[in-house]
Amino acid sequence: MTRFPSITDLRTACNNRPNGDEDAAQAATARQAVLTKPPGSLGRLEEAAIRLARWQGREKPALERVHVLIFAGSHGVTARGVSAFPAEVTAQMVANFSAGGAAINQLAKQSGAILIVTPLEIERPTADFTQAPAMDEADFLTAVQTGFDAVPEGADLISLGEMGIGNTTAAAALAAALFGGRGADWVGRGTGVDDAGLSRKAEAVDAALACHGEALSDPLEALRRVGGRELAAMFGAALSARQKRIPLLLDGFVCGAAVAPLARLGEDGLAHAIAGHVSAEPGHRKLLAELGLKPLLDLDMRLGEGSGACLAINILRGALACHNGMATFAEAGVSDG
């Protein structure tokens, strides 16, 4: 079992990035070339099938064991008025997930995925990161370990999501730490804050950048200092998926920011990842550009909960239905010109 007793051990694990199976990817590419369609006519569906082949290690990928992992955390920065909803909504929504009443419950069921919701000490908010690190080292490593351990061996696809009032402010602070800029460059309306709330979010990010200074140049320290437990857990899950060679499907802005340290720690750190969608949060499109990821869907969603990524599972199922089920020109007796 992989364990992270220290940030040094975590950093070592992050540098252990197995590659995908290029033989499987080449076999899938060759199959796409002989299916009964003009070359490239299914566009990004073809790319998606090949990426799944690369990380599943087989010419014909499958989506029989799809897991949607949702992590929930509480944020001390909410005391600065950065959300339109009170902090207690985090725990209330976790209860709603358990009762099956949230959007993600419906979307996971519709997409044929197994939904697992993991709350991370939601009764104990992180520190206000404008004044101190959000998590001490032990807290941070526990959250990362929780996410890492949540990824089951043998899964065909892992889809990530989150719940946490205040976490779009944390995501904006983390994005600014990793890619530069000020609060105003990264914040959005999140749960629906008004103009005054938007200004408070930008001010909170700027205060965090000033408080932590050069320490934020280390991607892991940036995640510890201005992230949150659910962000750290998503990071751990993304690392676990990479080490287990499982393709990863990303949700919105918070999810993208949470896993972005992997890309900062190594150019190919997110080679196993697919962006499920681009959200209405303005920083998300900018973040995806920094990560070199092109989203499958653009539906103006901003719910979180893994909802956009879960919808994208259906796109991937369509890609594999064509890739695995279509006849070749030879099989169909169709001239390929």
C-alpha positions in Angstrom: 0.0 0.0 0.0 1.3 3.4 -0.9 1.6 5.8 2.1 2.6 9.4 2.5 4.2 9.9 5.9 5.7 13.2 4.7 5.4 15.7 1.8 8.8 14.5 0.7 7.3 11.0 0.2 4.3 12.5 -1.6 6.7 14.4 -3.9 8.5 11.2 -4.7 5.2 9.5 -5.5 4.3 12.3 -7.8 7.5 11.8 -9.8 6.5 8.2 -10.3 4.3 8.6 -13.4 3.8 5.4 -15.3 3.1 5.9 -19.0 0.1 4.7 -20.9 0.3 1.6 -23.2 1.5 2.9 -26.6 1.0 -0.4 -28.3 -2.7 -0.4 -27.3 -3.0 3.2 -28.5 -1.5 2.3 -31.8 -3.7 -0.7 -32.2 -6.8 1.4 -31.4 -5.6 4.0 -33.9 -5.1 1.3 -36.6 -8.7 0.1 -35.9 -10.1 3.6 -36.3 -8.5 3.7 -39.7 -10.4 0.7 -41.0 -13.8 1.2 -39.6 -16.7 1.9 -42.0 -16.4 5.7 -42.1 -14.2 8.4 -43.6 -11.0 8.8 -41.7 -11.4 11.2 -38.8 -15.1 11.7 -39.4 -16.0 11.0 -35.7 -13.7 13.7 -34.7 -12.9 13.8 -31.0 -14.9 10.6 -30.4 -12.0 8.9 -32.1 -9.4 10.7 -29.9 -11.3 9.7 -26.8 -11.4 6.1 -27.7 -7.7 6.0 -28.4 -7.0 7.8 -25.1 -9.0 5.2 -23.2 -7.2 2.4 -25.0 -3.9 3.9 -24.1 -4.6 4.1 -20.4 -6.6 0.8 -20.1 -4.0 -1.0 -22.1 -6.3 -2.7 -24.6 -7.3 -2.1 -28.2 -11.0 -2.2 -27.3 -11.5 -0.3 -24.1 -14.5 -0.8 -21.8 -16.6 1.3 -19.4 -18.0 -1.5 -17.2 -16.5 -0.3 -13.9 -16.9 3.5 -13.8 -16.6 5.2 -10.4 -17.7 8.8 -9.6 -15.7 10.0 -6.6 -17.1 13.0 -4.8 -15.1 14.6 -1.9 -16.6 17.2 0.4 -14.7 19.7 2.7 -15.3 22.9 4.7 -13.4 26.1 4.3 -12.5 28.7 6.9 -12.3 31.4 4.2 -16.1 31.4 4.1 -16.0 33.7 7.1 -14.9 36.4 4.7 -18.3 36.4 2.9 -17.1 34.7 -0.3 -20.2 32.6 -0.9 -23.9 33.2 -1.4 -24.7 30.2 0.8 -23.8 29.6 4.4 -21.1 27.2 5.4 -23.5 24.7 6.9 -24.8 23.9 3.4 -21.8 21.6 2.8 -23.0 19.2 5.5 -26.6 19.5 4.4 -25.7 18.7 0.8 -23.6 15.7 1.9 -26.8 14.4 3.6 -28.7 15.1 0.4 -26.2 13.0 -1.5 -26.7 10.2 1.0 -30.4 10.4 0.5 -30.1 10.3 -3.3 -31.6 13.7 -3.8 -28.9 15.7 -5.6 -28.2 16.2 -9.3 -25.1 14.0 -9.2 -27.2 11.0 -7.8 -29.4 11.2 -10.9 -26.6 11.7 -13.4 -24.5 8.9 -11.9 -27.4 6.5 -12.1 -28.2 7.6 -15.7 -24.6 7.2 -16.8 -24.3 3.7 -15.2 -21.6 4.8 -12.7 -21.0 3.9 -9.1 -21.2 7.0 -6.9 -19.1 7.3 -3.8 -19.3 10.4 -1.6 -16.5 11.0 0.9 -16.8 13.8 3.5 -13.5 15.0 4.9 -14.0 16.3 8.5 -16.7 18.7 7.3 -17.5 19.6 10.9 -13.9 21.1 11.1 -13.2 23.8 8.6 -9.8 24.5 7.3 -8.0 27.6 8.5 -8.7 30.9 6.8 -5.9 30.8 4.2 -5.7 34.6 4.1 -4.1 34.4 7.5 -2.5 30.9 7.8 -2.0 27.7 5.8 -5.4 26.1 5.2 -4.0 22.7 6.4 -1.0 21.7 8.5 1.2 18.9 7.0 -0.6 16.1 8.8 -4.1 17.3 7.8 -3.0 17.8 4.2 -1.4 14.3 3.9 -4.4 12.7 5.5 -6.7 14.3 2.9 -4.4 13.3 0.0 -4.2 9.7 1.3 -8.0 9.5 1.6 -8.3 10.5 -2.1 -5.5 8.1 -3.1 -7.1 5.2 -1.3 -10.6 5.9 -2.7 -9.5 4.8 -6.2 -10.3 1.1 -6.7 -7.9 -1.3 -8.5 -9.3 -2.4 -11.8 -11.6 0.6 -12.5 -12.1 1.4 -16.1 -12.6 5.1 -15.5 -12.5 7.5 -12.5 -14.6 10.6 -12.6 -13.9 13.3 -9.9 -16.1 15.9 -8.3 -16.5 17.9 -5.1 -18.8 19.8 -2.6 -17.6 22.6 -0.4 -19.0 26.0 0.2 -16.2 28.5 -0.4 -14.1 26.2 -2.6 -14.3 28.3 -5.8 -12.3 30.9 -3.8 -9.8 28.2 -2.8 -9.6 27.1 -6.5 -9.0 30.7 -7.6 -6.2 31.1 -5.1 -4.6 27.9 -6.1 -4.8 28.7 -9.8 -3.3 32.1 -9.2 -0.5 30.5 -7.1 0.3 28.0 -9.9 -0.2 30.1 -13.0 0.2 33.7 -11.9 -2.2 36.6 -11.8 -4.3 38.3 -9.1 -7.6 37.4 -7.6 -9.6 39.4 -10.2 -8.0 37.2 -12.9 -9.4 34.0 -11.5 -12.5 34.5 -9.4 -16.1 34.0 -10.6 -19.5 34.2 -9.1 -19.4 30.6 -7.8 -22.7 29.9 -6.0 -24.0 33.2 -7.3 -22.4 36.0 -5.3 -23.2 39.6 -6.2 -20.7 42.2 -7.2 -19.7 42.9 -3.6 -19.2 39.2 -3.0 -17.1 38.9 -6.1 -14.9 41.7 -4.8 -14.5 40.0 -1.5 -13.4 36.8 -3.3 -10.8 38.7 -5.3 -9.6 40.4 -2.1 -9.4 37.1 -0.3 -7.2 35.6 -3.1 -4.9 38.6 -3.1 -4.6 38.4 0.7 -3.7 34.7 0.4 -1.0 35.4 -2.2 0.5 38.1 0.0 0.3 36.0 3.1 2.1 32.9 1.7 4.4 34.6 -0.7 7.2 32.5 -2.2 6.1 29.4 -0.5 3.4 29.1 -3.2 6.0 28.5 -5.9 6.0 24.8 -4.7 2.9 23.2 -6.2 2.4 20.9 -3.2 2.8 23.8 -0.7 0.4 25.8 -2.8 -2.2 23.1 -2.5 -1.6 22.7 1.3 -1.7 26.4 2.0 -4.6 27.7 -0.1 -6.5 24.6 -1.0 -8.9 22.5 1.1 -9.3 18.9 2.2 -11.6 18.0 -0.8 -9.1 19.6 -3.2 -6.2 17.6 -1.6 -8.3 14.4 -1.8 -9.0 15.0 -5.6 -5.3 15.5 -6.1 -4.6 12.2 -4.3 -7.2 10.4 -6.4 -5.7 11.8 -9.6 -2.3 10.6 -8.5 -3.6 7.2 -7.6 -5.4 6.9 -11.0 -2.1 7.7 -12.8 -0.1 5.2 -10.8 -2.8 2.5 -11.5 -3.0 3.5 -15.2 -6.7 4.4 -15.0 -8.1 7.1 -17.2 -9.3 10.2 -15.3 -12.4 12.4 -16.1 -12.3 15.9 -14.6 -15.2 18.1 -13.6 -15.2 21.9 -13.3 -13.0 24.7 -12.0 -12.4 23.4 -8.5 -11.6 19.9 -9.7 -9.2 21.3 -12.4 -7.4 23.5 -9.9 -7.1 20.6 -7.4 -5.3 18.3 -9.9 -3.3 21.1 -11.6 -0.3 20.7 -9.2 0.3 17.3 -11.0 0.8 19.2 -14.2 3.1 21.7 -12.5 5.2 18.9 -11.0 5.7 17.3 -14.4 4.8 18.2 -18.0 2.9 15.0 -18.5 1.4 14.9 -15.0 -2.2 14.9 -16.4 -1.6 12.8 -19.5 -4.2 10.3 -18.2 -6.9 13.0 -17.8 -9.8 14.1 -19.9 -11.7 17.4 -19.3 -15.4 16.4 -19.0 -16.7 20.0 -19.5 -15.9 23.6 -19.2 -18.0 25.4 -16.6 -19.5 28.8 -16.6 -16.9 29.9 -13.9 -14.7 32.2 -16.0 -11.4 30.9 -14.5 -12.1 27.4 -15.7 -11.6 28.1 -19.4 -8.4 29.8 -18.7 -7.3 27.0 -16.4 -8.0 24.4 -19.1 -5.9 26.4 -21.5 -3.0 26.4 -19.1 -3.4 22.6 -18.7 -3.7 22.0 -22.4 -7.0 20.2 -22.0 -10.0 20.6 -24.3 -13.4 19.9 -22.8 -15.9 17.5 -24.2 -18.9 19.6 -23.2 -19.7 23.3 -22.9 -23.1 23.6 -21.3 -22.8 26.7 -19.1 -22.9 24.5 -16.0 -21.5 25.6 -12.6 -23.0 23.2 -10.1 -19.9 21.2 -9.2 -20.7 17.8 -7.6 -19.0 16.1 -10.6 -22.1 16.8 -12.6 -20.5 18.0 -15.8 -17.9 15.2 -15.8 -20.7 12.6 -15.2 -22.6 13.8 -18.2 -19.4 13.4 -20.3 -19.3 9.7 -19.3 -22.2 9.3 -21.8 -20.0 10.9 -24.5 -17.2 8.4 -23.8 -19.7 5.5 -23.9 -20.8 6.7 -27.4 -17.1 6.9 -28.5 -16.6 3.3 -27.4 -19.9 2.0 -28.9 -18.6 3.2 -32.3 -15.0 2.1 -31.7 -15.8 -1.4 -30.5 -19.0 -2.1 -32.4 -18.6 -0.8 -35.9 -17.6 -3.1 -38.7 -14.4 -2.7 -40.6 -14.5 -2.2 -44.3 -13.4 -5.8 -44.8 -16.0 -7.2 -42.4 -18.8 -5.2 -44.0 -17.7 -5.8 -47.6 -17.6 -2.1 -48.2 -15.0 -0.6 -50.5 -12.7 1.8 -48.7 -11.7 3.6 -51.9 
